[in-house]
Every structure is written in C-alpha cells, then in structure tokens.
Amino acid sequence: MISESPTLLARLRELHDAREKALAESLDHDRTTARAAAAQIATVHRILFDEVLTRTARGEDDATIAREVGNVAERMFGLLESGLGALG
C-alpha cells in the first residue's frame, strides 16, 4: 500500500528526513560532520526499510525477512564502521 501511494511515500520521506535531522542533532561533533554521519546512517536505514517493504510485498515470511535483512544490515553497517568508527 505504501509503495502505491504518492501521499504515503511523501510522508515516509518526511519521516526519514526528520529522523536523519534528529540523529545529526544528537551527535557530538561539528555540524557538518554530524550531518554527514547521520546521512550515511540514515541511508542504510532507508535501504533496509525498503528491503523489508519489498520482501513483505513479495509474501516472504517474517523469520526469513528478519534473517536476510539482518545479514544485509550487518554488511552495510560494517562498511560504515571503518569510516564512522573513527569519530568515536
């Protein structure tokens, strides 16, 4: 339903943007560093969220979705760790 509705998609984008902004504001770094880190983390979250939606729409069971998306999350956040981990 979400992917079929321009209104719901727009609202979802607003929620993702608000979460990214809140994350940036909570990070204890200069403004631009915090924004860059938050944007990278938020991008991973958006991709994972989209993956859950796609798999749910295809009718995959919850356990399979959780396992597969969990594996993707580990890989993606692992990629971020080498760069963002240096921020402390």
C-alpha positions in Angstrom: 0.0 0.0 0.0 2.8 2.4 0.9 4.6 2.0 -2.4 1.4 2.6 -4.3 0.5 5.9 -2.7 2.3 9.1 -3.5 1.0 10.7 -0.4 2.3 7.9 1.9 5.6 7.9 0.1 6.0 11.6 0.6 5.1 11.2 4.3 7.6 8.4 4.6 10.3 10.6 3.1 9.5 13.3 5.6 9.8 10.8 8.5 13.2 9.6 7.2 14.4 13.2 6.8 13.2 14.1 10.4 14.9 11.0 11.8 18.2 11.9 10.0 18.0 15.5 11.3 17.3 14.3 14.9 20.3 11.9 14.6 22.6 14.7 13.4 21.5 17.0 16.2 22.2 14.2 18.8 25.8 13.6 17.6 28.5 15.3 19.5 30.5 16.6 16.5 30.7 19.8 14.5 27.6 20.4 12.4 28.9 19.3 9.0 30.5 16.1 10.4 27.3 15.3 12.3 25.2 15.8 9.2 27.4 13.6 7.1 27.5 10.8 9.6 23.7 11.0 10.1 23.1 11.0 6.4 25.2 7.8 5.9 23.5 6.0 8.8 20.0 7.2 7.6 20.8 5.9 4.1 21.5 2.5 5.4 18.2 2.6 7.4 16.3 3.7 4.3 17.7 0.8 2.2 16.9 -1.7 5.0 13.4 -0.3 5.4 12.8 -0.6 1.6 14.1 -4.1 1.6 11.6 -5.1 4.3 8.8 -3.5 2.4 9.8 -5.2 -0.8 10.1 -8.6 0.8 6.9 -8.2 2.7 5.1 -7.3 -0.5 6.5 -10.5 -2.1 5.0 -12.5 0.7 8.2 -13.7 2.4 7.7 -14.9 6.0 8.8 -12.7 8.9 11.6 -15.0 10.0 13.1 -15.1 6.6 12.9 -11.3 6.2 14.4 -10.8 9.7 17.3 -13.1 8.9 18.1 -11.8 5.4 17.7 -8.2 6.2 19.7 -8.7 9.4 22.5 -10.1 7.3 22.3 -7.1 4.9 22.3 -4.7 7.9 25.5 -6.3 9.3 27.3 -5.9 6.0 26.1 -2.3 5.4 26.9 -1.1 8.9 30.2 -2.9 8.8 31.1 -0.8 5.8 30.2 2.3 7.7 32.2 1.3 10.8 35.6 1.7 9.2 34.9 5.4 8.5 32.4 6.5 11.1 34.0 4.4 13.9 36.9 6.8 13.8 34.6 9.5 15.1 34.3 7.8 18.5 
